[in-house]
């Protein structure tokens, strides 16, 4: 478990569309990531599907797909697991506060 935690802390995403500036924080949001994208990212980390996120935010599934794709591009991550690692390593999501769903 400690090894996994150390790996998560040392995680460095590949350079995204906005270069290394996308990982600098301003008001706890990496530069280049919108507030809505941060909200979607936190819901992805909480294991909500695109359809569930769309329903809760009163947006279309295609809009959520767009936010997810934008996050992948901006962070340089390749998949959802990468987004979760990015969020945890940047302090955007605290897994210790995660509420497990039935």
LINFEN-V258251 format. One record per residue. RES is the residue in three letters. SS is DSSP state (A for helix, B for strand, O for the rest). PSI is psi in whole degrees, -180 to 180 (* if undefined). OMEGA is omega in whole degrees, 0 to 359 (999 if undefined). Layout:
{{RES;SS;PSI;OMEGA} {RES;SS;PSI;OMEGA}}
This chain:
{{UNK;O;-42;179} {UNK;A;-38;179} {UNK;A;-43;179} {UNK;A;-41;179} {UNK;A;-43;179} {UNK;A;-40;178} {UNK;A;-40;179} {UNK;A;-39;179} {UNK;A;-34;183} {UNK;A;0;182} {UNK;O;130;175} {UNK;O;113;180} {UNK;O;156;176} {UNK;O;159;181} {UNK;O;124;182} {UNK;B;-169;182} {UNK;O;-37;184} {UNK;O;20;178} {UNK;B;-156;183} {UNK;A;-16;181} {UNK;A;-20;183} {UNK;A;-11;180} {UNK;A;0;175} {UNK;O;141;184} {UNK;B;137;169} {UNK;B;118;184} {UNK;O;40;177} {UNK;O;19;175} {UNK;B;123;178} {UNK;B;137;180} {UNK;O;133;180} {UNK;O;-15;178} {UNK;O;124;182} {UNK;O;165;177} {UNK;A;-39;180} {UNK;A;-42;178} {UNK;A;-38;177} {UNK;A;-42;179} {UNK;A;-45;179} {UNK;A;-43;179} {UNK;A;-43;179} {UNK;A;-35;179} {UNK;A;-34;174} {UNK;A;-45;180} {UNK;A;-30;179} {UNK;O;10;174} {UNK;O;27;175} {UNK;O;144;177} {UNK;O;166;177} {UNK;A;-40;180} {UNK;A;-42;179} {UNK;A;-42;179} {UNK;A;-45;179} {UNK;A;-45;180} {UNK;A;-44;182} {UNK;A;-33;182} {UNK;A;1;180} {UNK;O;45;178} {UNK;O;168;177} {UNK;O;158;177} {UNK;A;-37;178} {UNK;A;-35;178} {UNK;A;-42;179} {UNK;A;-41;175} {UNK;A;-42;179} {UNK;A;-43;178} {UNK;A;-43;179} {UNK;A;-46;180} {UNK;A;-39;177} {UNK;A;-41;178} {UNK;A;-42;179} {UNK;A;-44;182} {UNK;A;-46;183} {UNK;A;-35;183} {UNK;A;-19;184} {UNK;O;9;179} {UNK;O;155;182} {UNK;O;-17;184} {UNK;O;-178;182} {UNK;A;-39;179} {UNK;A;-40;178} {UNK;A;-40;177} {UNK;A;-41;179} {UNK;A;-45;177} {UNK;A;-41;178} {UNK;A;-49;182} {UNK;A;-43;180} {UNK;A;-45;183} {UNK;A;-25;180} {UNK;O;4;178} {UNK;O;19;179} {UNK;O;-14;179} {UNK;O;131;179} {UNK;O;105;183} {UNK;A;-19;179} {UNK;A;-20;180} {UNK;A;8;183} {UNK;O;133;177} {UNK;O;112;180} {UNK;O;135;181} {UNK;O;150;178} {UNK;O;*;999}}
